[in-house]
Amino acid sequence: MTTSVLPEEMADRFAAARQVADAVLFEGYVLYPYRASAAKNQLRWQFGVLVPPHWGAGSAEHSFQRTECLMEPRSGARLSAELRFLRAQRRTVQRRSPDGGFETVAELALPDRVLVPWDEGVEERVTLTADVSKLTGEGVAVPFTRPARDETEPVHDADGQLVGRLVRHTARIDGRVRLTATELGGPYVAFRLTATVENTSSWQPDEDGADRAAALPRSLVGSHLLLGLSAGAFVSMTDPQEWAKAAVAACRNEHAWPVLAGESGRADVMLSAPIILEDHPAIAPESPGALYDALEIDEILTLRTAALTDEEKREARGTDPRAAEVIELADTMPPEVLERLHGAVRALREVTGPGPAAPDTLTPDVPGLRPDTPWWDPASDRSVDPVRDRITLDGQSVGAGSRVLLRPGLRRTDAQDLFLQGRTAQVEAVLHDVDGGVHLAVTVEGDPGADIRREQGRFLYFQPDEVAPLEDA
């Protein structure tokens, strides 16, 4: 009735959804600035933590997840499920003593990294497959156990000398996955699927109680489910067909939410995650790699990570191998990859589709112009030149190099304008937008960072009616 190995076809379908599932699994794993000493990394594992039931009763976290969704299986269909979670593997650091023994220390400094105590995440999977016809009634329950284990890893210095070791302890974890199905009445062959994941650990806090740190090694962290039908389809929980709306509203989901996953246009895979996602979620193609930080904005995190001091980066590299990968990613990212993180507009592309090919006469013969140049780009339009363009203000010609008086209008609500009112500035460029508007890029006179602003192209921008030309312009 059940198997521990997924059918090959279902394994391929799950693989298409696993990129998003990986983001769920490691969301919040380690946060910027990616150092164990950072306050925000002292309380980790924000999503999908299923704690031991005897500890969870007195906490804000839970020992189970319940997923309910609708499915329309075809005759002979089989349902596959894959539970994925992390085990918090506790790592301590030991230094080699002169007598050849080892002593536990708060840190072990090496030339390229600083090793510190840390809870590492070890991925675990529980898979099962069953005929849909066998899921009615009591359904299928699969208990699982991951035994405790201890291991050590030697640490050598740059010369190959043994200077310490990492000691890892992983506690025992017990759990259960239960699948049941109830046929719905009506003209359609449809079932309500209930999938429950439980932490069944018998561990109990001692008489003095135990904090979250004691419960975490015995918890299922980042717990989520992939569900797949060999034949048939699931019903979207966020946009169901008319006939299914009442049945969807009657589903009870606790500490998890199911969405259609995998290849867009298909409905044979569901991802039930501890965070709310949309149907067919996907990782942005511009994203160069995992940054793990909750609600991450890749461009900001990459820039801030690259700006960490060398000492901060050493500690981050020693905190966790995944944190070390983030540091390496930020330090080696090519400029063209970083540019892609600045933003992308997808909605217009999706609504309008590809437009007609532009006539050759509209494509300027600009050396180095790439085929993917945007539909309008100052570099490809010779009719504009921000450095040489000029406008007329109060009868005077104003352009790059002109001096102006700043007088922000009433429509401006930025508090910074209060400090700029009445200040003098130098115009750096005259910019024309695609709607015919004009903007003046300026640097404030007396600003000690003016040279840096010019070097980086980070100016202040005003519209013509917000400045006045000075007579010596």
C-alpha positions as CSV (number, residue, x, y, z in Angstrom):
1,M,0.0,0.0,0.0
2,T,2.8,2.4,0.8
3,T,6.3,2.8,-0.4
4,S,9.3,4.7,0.8
5,V,10.5,5.6,-2.7
6,L,8.5,8.0,-4.9
7,P,7.6,6.8,-8.4
8,E,10.0,8.2,-11.0
9,E,7.3,10.3,-12.7
10,M,6.2,11.8,-9.5
11,A,9.8,12.5,-8.4
12,D,10.2,14.5,-11.5
13,R,7.1,16.5,-10.9
14,F,8.1,17.2,-7.3
15,A,11.5,18.3,-8.5
16,A,9.9,21.1,-10.5
17,A,8.2,22.4,-7.3
18,R,11.2,21.9,-5.1
19,Q,13.0,25.2,-5.8
20,V,10.1,27.0,-4.1
21,A,9.9,24.3,-1.5
22,D,13.6,24.8,-0.7
23,A,12.9,28.5,-0.2
24,V,10.2,27.6,2.3
25,L,12.5,25.0,4.0
26,F,15.3,27.5,4.6
27,E,13.4,30.7,5.0
28,G,14.8,32.5,8.0
29,Y,17.6,29.9,8.3
30,V,20.2,32.6,8.9
31,L,19.5,36.4,8.6
32,Y,21.6,39.3,7.6
33,P,24.4,40.0,8.7
34,Y,24.7,36.2,8.7
35,R,26.7,36.1,11.9
36,A,25.8,33.9,14.9
37,S,26.5,36.8,17.2
38,A,23.8,39.0,15.6
39,A,20.8,39.4,17.9
40,K,18.4,38.4,15.1
41,N,20.2,35.1,14.7
42,Q,19.7,34.2,18.4
43,L,16.1,33.4,17.8
44,R,15.8,31.3,14.6
45,W,13.5,29.0,12.7
46,Q,10.5,31.3,12.3
47,F,8.2,29.2,10.1
48,G,6.8,25.7,10.3
49,V,8.3,24.5,13.6
50,L,6.5,21.5,14.9
51,V,7.6,21.1,18.5
52,P,7.3,18.1,20.9
53,P,3.7,17.9,22.1
54,H,4.6,18.0,25.8
55,W,6.5,21.3,25.3
56,G,4.2,22.8,22.7
57,A,1.3,22.8,25.1
58,G,2.7,25.7,26.9
59,S,4.2,27.6,24.0
60,A,3.0,29.6,21.0
61,E,4.2,26.9,18.6
62,H,2.4,23.7,17.6
63,S,3.1,20.0,17.4
64,F,1.1,19.4,14.2
65,Q,0.0,20.7,10.8
66,R,-3.3,19.9,9.1
67,T,-3.8,20.3,5.4
68,E,-7.2,19.9,3.7
69,C,-7.7,20.4,-0.1
70,L,-9.9,19.0,-2.8
71,M,-8.8,16.6,-5.5
72,E,-10.4,15.0,-8.6
73,P,-8.6,11.7,-9.0
74,R,-9.1,9.5,-12.1
75,S,-9.7,5.8,-11.8
76,G,-6.7,4.0,-10.4
77,A,-5.0,7.2,-9.3
78,R,-2.3,7.0,-6.7
79,L,-1.4,9.8,-4.3
80,S,2.2,10.5,-3.4
81,A,3.4,12.6,-0.4
82,E,6.8,14.0,0.5
83,L,7.3,15.5,4.0
84,R,10.4,17.7,4.2
85,F,11.8,19.3,7.3
86,L,15.1,20.3,8.9
87,R,16.6,18.9,12.1
88,A,18.5,21.3,14.3
89,Q,21.9,19.7,14.7
90,R,23.7,21.3,17.6
91,R,27.4,22.1,16.9
92,T,29.9,22.9,19.6
93,V,33.5,24.1,19.1
94,Q,36.5,22.6,20.8
95,R,40.2,23.7,20.7
96,R,43.0,21.2,20.9
97,S,44.9,21.6,24.2
98,P,48.7,21.2,24.6
99,D,48.3,17.8,26.2
100,G,46.5,16.5,23.0
101,G,43.0,16.7,24.5
102,F,40.2,19.0,23.5
103,E,38.4,21.7,25.5
104,T,35.1,23.4,24.6
105,V,35.5,27.1,23.7
106,A,33.3,30.0,22.7
107,E,35.1,30.4,19.3
108,L,38.0,29.1,17.3
109,A,39.7,31.7,15.1
110,L,41.2,30.7,11.8
111,P,42.7,32.9,9.1
112,D,39.6,32.7,6.8
113,R,36.8,32.1,9.4
114,V,35.8,32.2,13.0
115,L,34.1,29.0,14.2
116,V,31.4,29.4,16.8
117,P,28.6,27.2,18.4
118,W,25.6,27.0,16.1
119,D,22.5,24.9,15.3
120,E,22.9,23.6,11.7
121,G,20.0,22.5,9.6
122,V,20.0,18.9,8.3
123,E,17.4,18.1,5.6
124,E,15.1,15.1,6.2
125,R,12.4,13.6,3.9
126,V,9.6,11.1,4.5
127,T,7.9,9.8,1.4
128,L,4.9,7.6,0.8
129,T,2.6,6.5,-2.0
130,A,-0.9,5.0,-1.7
131,D,-3.8,4.2,-3.9
132,V,-6.5,6.9,-3.5
133,S,-9.1,4.2,-3.0
134,K,-7.2,3.1,0.1
135,L,-7.3,6.5,1.7
136,T,-11.0,6.4,2.6
137,G,-12.0,5.4,6.1
138,E,-9.0,5.4,8.5
139,G,-6.7,6.2,5.6
140,V,-2.9,5.6,5.8
141,A,-0.7,6.5,8.7
142,V,3.1,6.3,8.4
143,P,5.2,6.7,11.6
144,F,8.8,7.7,11.3
145,T,11.9,8.0,13.5
146,R,15.2,9.7,13.1
147,P,17.6,8.3,15.7
148,A,20.0,10.4,17.7
149,R,23.6,10.6,16.6
150,D,26.9,12.2,17.5
151,E,29.8,12.9,15.2
152,T,33.0,15.0,15.1
153,E,34.9,16.8,12.4
154,P,38.6,17.7,12.7
155,V,39.6,21.3,12.1
156,H,43.0,22.1,10.6
157,D,44.8,25.4,10.2
158,A,46.4,26.7,7.0
159,D,49.5,24.5,7.6
160,G,47.5,21.4,8.0
161,Q,48.0,21.2,11.8
162,L,45.1,19.9,13.9
163,V,43.9,22.8,16.0
164,G,40.5,21.7,17.1
165,R,37.3,19.9,16.2
166,L,33.5,20.4,15.7
167,V,31.3,18.2,17.8
168,R,27.8,17.7,16.4
169,H,24.8,16.2,18.3
170,T,21.5,15.4,16.7
171,A,18.6,14.4,19.0
172,R,16.0,11.7,18.2
173,I,12.9,12.8,16.4
174,D,9.6,10.9,16.1
175,G,6.7,11.8,13.9
176,R,3.8,10.6,11.9
177,V,2.2,11.4,8.5
178,R,-1.5,10.6,8.1
179,L,-3.5,10.7,4.8
180,T,-7.3,10.3,4.6
181,A,-9.8,11.1,1.9
182,T,-13.6,11.6,2.0
183,E,-15.7,11.5,-1.2
184,L,-17.9,14.5,-1.8
185,G,-21.4,14.2,-2.9
186,G,-22.6,15.7,-6.1
187,P,-22.2,15.2,-9.8
188,Y,-18.4,15.4,-9.8
189,V,-16.0,12.7,-8.6
190,A,-14.1,14.7,-6.0
191,F,-12.5,14.0,-2.6
192,R,-11.5,16.1,0.4
193,L,-7.9,15.1,1.2
194,T,-6.7,15.5,4.8
195,A,-3.0,15.3,5.4
196,T,-1.7,15.6,8.9
197,V,1.9,15.9,10.0
198,E,2.6,15.4,13.7
199,N,5.6,15.5,16.0
200,T,5.0,12.5,18.3
201,S,8.2,12.8,20.4
202,S,7.8,11.6,24.0
203,W,10.5,14.0,25.2
204,Q,9.3,16.2,28.1
205,P,10.9,19.2,29.8
206,D,12.5,18.5,33.1
207,E,11.0,19.8,36.4
208,D,12.7,23.2,36.0
209,G,11.1,23.6,32.6
210,A,13.0,24.0,29.3
211,D,13.3,26.9,26.9
212,R,12.8,26.8,23.1
213,A,16.5,26.0,22.6
214,A,16.0,22.7,24.4
215,A,12.9,21.8,22.3
216,L,14.3,22.7,18.9
217,P,16.6,19.7,18.4
218,R,13.6,17.5,18.8
219,S,11.4,19.6,16.5
220,L,10.5,19.4,12.8
221,V,11.7,22.7,11.4
222,G,10.4,24.3,8.2
223,S,7.9,21.4,7.9
224,H,6.0,21.3,4.6
225,L,4.3,18.7,2.3
226,L,4.4,18.0,-1.4
227,L,1.3,16.1,-2.6
228,G,1.0,14.7,-6.1
229,L,-1.6,12.7,-8.1
230,S,-0.6,10.2,-10.7
231,A,-3.8,10.8,-12.6
232,G,-6.3,13.7,-12.0
233,A,-6.0,17.2,-10.6
234,F,-6.2,19.2,-7.4
235,V,-8.6,22.1,-7.0
236,S,-7.1,25.6,-6.4
237,M,-7.8,26.7,-2.8
238,T,-7.6,30.4,-3.8
239,D,-9.5,30.3,-7.1
240,P,-11.7,27.3,-7.1
241,Q,-14.3,26.5,-9.8
242,E,-17.9,27.5,-9.0
243,W,-19.0,24.0,-8.0
244,A,-16.1,23.7,-5.5
245,K,-16.4,27.0,-3.7
246,A,-18.5,25.7,-0.8
247,A,-16.4,22.6,-0.4
248,V,-13.2,24.6,-0.4
249,A,-14.7,27.0,2.2
250,A,-15.4,24.0,4.4
251,C,-11.8,22.8,4.4
252,R,-9.8,23.2,7.6
253,N,-6.2,24.1,7.3
254,E,-4.2,24.6,10.5
255,H,-0.6,26.0,10.5
256,A,-0.2,25.3,6.7
257,W,-1.8,26.4,3.5
258,P,-1.9,24.4,0.2
259,V,-1.4,25.9,-3.2
260,L,-0.9,24.5,-6.7
261,A,2.8,24.0,-7.4
262,G,5.1,22.8,-10.1
263,E,4.9,23.7,-13.8
264,S,2.4,26.5,-14.6
265,G,-0.8,25.2,-16.2
266,R,-0.7,21.9,-14.3
267,A,-2.8,21.0,-11.3
268,D,-1.4,17.6,-10.2
269,V,1.0,18.8,-7.5
270,M,0.2,20.7,-4.3
271,L,2.6,22.4,-1.9
272,S,1.3,22.8,1.6
273,A,3.6,25.3,3.4
274,P,3.6,27.2,6.7
275,I,3.5,30.5,4.9
276,I,0.8,31.7,2.5
277,L,1.8,31.5,-1.1
278,E,-0.1,32.0,-4.4
279,D,-0.8,29.2,-6.9
280,H,2.3,28.2,-8.9
281,P,4.8,30.3,-6.9
282,A,8.2,30.7,-8.5
283,I,11.6,32.0,-7.7
284,A,12.3,35.2,-9.6
285,P,14.6,34.4,-12.5
286,E,16.8,37.4,-11.6
287,S,17.6,36.0,-8.1
288,P,21.3,34.8,-8.2
289,G,21.0,32.5,-5.2
290,A,19.4,31.9,-1.7
291,L,19.9,34.7,0.8
292,Y,17.6,33.1,3.5
293,D,16.6,36.4,5.0
294,A,12.8,36.6,5.6
295,L,11.1,38.7,2.8
296,E,14.4,39.2,1.2
297,I,15.1,42.0,-1.2
298,D,18.1,40.6,-3.1
299,E,19.6,43.9,-4.3
300,I,19.6,45.5,-0.8
301,L,20.8,42.4,0.9
302,T,23.6,41.8,-1.6
303,L,24.9,45.4,-1.4
304,R,24.8,45.4,2.4
305,T,26.5,42.0,2.6
306,A,29.2,43.1,0.3
307,A,29.8,46.1,2.6
308,L,30.4,44.0,5.7
309,T,33.9,44.4,7.2
310,D,36.5,41.6,6.6
311,E,36.1,40.6,10.3
312,E,32.4,40.4,10.0
313,K,32.7,38.2,6.9
314,R,35.2,35.9,8.7
315,E,32.6,35.3,11.4
316,A,29.8,34.8,8.9
317,R,31.9,32.2,7.0
318,G,32.5,30.3,10.3
319,T,28.8,30.5,11.3
320,D,27.5,28.1,8.7
321,P,28.5,26.8,5.2
322,R,25.3,28.4,3.8
323,A,26.2,31.8,5.3
324,A,29.7,31.4,3.8
325,E,28.0,30.8,0.4
326,V,26.1,34.1,0.7
327,I,29.3,36.0,1.5
328,E,31.0,34.4,-1.5
329,L,28.0,35.2,-3.7
330,A,28.0,38.9,-2.7
331,D,31.8,39.2,-3.1
332,T,32.0,37.7,-6.6
333,M,28.7,38.8,-8.2
334,P,29.4,40.4,-11.6
335,P,28.0,43.9,-12.2
336,E,25.6,42.6,-14.9
337,V,24.0,40.2,-12.5
338,L,23.7,42.9,-9.8
339,E,22.0,45.1,-12.3
340,R,19.3,42.5,-12.8
341,L,18.4,42.7,-9.1
342,H,17.3,46.4,-9.5
343,G,13.8,45.4,-10.5
344,A,11.6,43.9,-13.2
345,V,8.2,44.7,-14.6
346,R,6.3,41.5,-15.4
347,A,2.6,42.5,-15.4
348,L,2.7,44.4,-18.7
349,R,4.5,41.5,-20.4
350,E,1.9,39.1,-19.2
351,V,-1.1,41.2,-20.2
352,T,0.0,42.5,-23.6
353,G,2.3,39.7,-24.7
354,P,5.1,40.4,-27.2
355,G,4.5,43.4,-29.4
356,P,5.1,43.7,-33.1
357,A,8.7,43.9,-34.3
358,A,9.9,47.5,-34.5
359,P,10.9,48.7,-38.0
360,D,14.6,48.8,-38.7
361,T,14.4,52.6,-39.0
362,L,13.6,52.8,-35.3
363,T,16.7,50.9,-34.2
364,P,19.6,53.4,-34.0
365,D,23.0,52.3,-35.2
366,V,24.6,52.7,-31.8
367,P,27.9,50.8,-31.2
368,G,27.5,48.1,-28.6
369,L,23.7,48.3,-28.5
370,R,22.3,44.9,-27.5
371,P,19.2,43.3,-29.0
372,D,17.6,43.4,-25.5
373,T,17.9,47.2,-25.2
374,P,14.6,48.5,-23.6
375,W,12.0,50.1,-25.8
376,W,13.4,53.5,-24.7
377,D,16.9,54.1,-23.4
378,P,18.7,57.4,-23.2
379,A,21.8,55.6,-24.5
380,S,20.0,54.7,-27.7
381,D,18.1,58.0,-28.2
382,R,20.4,60.7,-29.7
383,S,17.8,63.3,-29.3
384,V,18.5,63.6,-25.6
385,D,21.7,64.4,-23.8
386,P,21.3,65.1,-20.0
387,V,24.7,66.8,-19.8
388,R,24.2,69.2,-22.8
389,D,20.5,69.7,-22.7
390,R,19.2,73.1,-21.4
391,I,15.9,74.6,-20.4
392,T,14.7,78.2,-20.0
393,L,13.7,79.4,-16.5
394,D,12.6,83.0,-16.0
395,G,14.2,84.0,-19.3
396,Q,17.6,82.4,-18.4
397,S,19.1,79.3,-20.0
398,V,19.8,76.6,-17.3
399,G,21.8,73.4,-17.8
400,A,24.6,71.4,-16.3
401,G,26.9,73.7,-14.4
402,S,24.2,76.3,-13.7
403,R,23.5,77.5,-10.2
404,V,20.0,77.5,-8.9
405,L,18.0,78.4,-5.8
406,L,16.0,75.5,-4.3
407,R,12.4,76.2,-3.4
408,P,10.4,72.9,-3.1
409,G,6.7,73.3,-3.9
410,L,3.8,72.6,-1.6
411,R,3.2,69.2,-3.3
412,R,6.4,67.9,-1.9
413,T,6.0,66.1,1.4
414,D,9.5,64.9,2.1
415,A,10.7,66.3,5.4
416,Q,14.1,66.8,3.9
417,D,12.7,69.6,1.8
418,L,12.4,71.7,4.9
419,F,16.2,71.7,5.1
420,L,16.7,72.4,1.4
421,Q,14.4,75.3,1.2
422,G,16.4,78.3,0.2
423,R,19.7,76.4,-0.4
424,T,21.8,76.9,-3.5
425,A,22.7,74.0,-5.8
426,Q,24.5,73.2,-9.0
427,V,22.6,71.5,-11.9
428,E,24.3,68.3,-12.9
429,A,22.0,67.2,-15.7
430,V,18.7,68.0,-17.4
431,L,16.5,64.9,-17.7
432,H,13.5,64.3,-19.9
433,D,11.0,61.5,-19.0
434,V,8.9,59.6,-21.6
435,D,5.8,61.6,-20.6
436,G,7.4,64.9,-21.6
437,G,8.3,66.0,-18.1
438,V,11.6,67.7,-17.2
439,H,13.7,67.0,-14.0
440,L,16.8,68.7,-12.9
441,A,19.5,66.6,-11.2
442,V,21.4,68.8,-8.7
443,T,24.0,68.7,-5.9
444,V,23.6,71.1,-3.0
445,E,26.4,73.6,-2.6
446,G,28.4,73.0,0.6
447,D,27.5,69.3,0.7
448,P,30.7,67.5,1.7
449,G,29.5,64.4,-0.1
450,A,28.9,66.2,-3.5
451,D,31.9,64.6,-5.1
452,I,30.7,61.1,-4.1
453,R,27.2,61.9,-5.4
454,R,28.7,62.8,-8.8
455,E,30.9,59.7,-8.9
456,Q,27.9,57.4,-8.1
457,G,25.3,59.4,-10.0
458,R,23.1,59.8,-6.9
459,F,21.6,63.2,-7.2
460,L,18.6,65.2,-5.8
461,Y,15.9,65.8,-8.3
462,F,13.6,68.8,-8.7
463,Q,11.1,69.9,-11.3
464,P,11.6,73.3,-13.0
465,D,9.0,75.1,-10.9
466,E,10.9,74.1,-7.8
467,V,14.0,76.0,-8.6
468,A,15.0,79.6,-9.5
469,P,18.0,80.5,-11.6
470,L,20.6,82.6,-10.0
471,E,21.9,85.7,-11.8
472,D,25.5,84.4,-11.9
473,A,24.3,81.1,-13.5
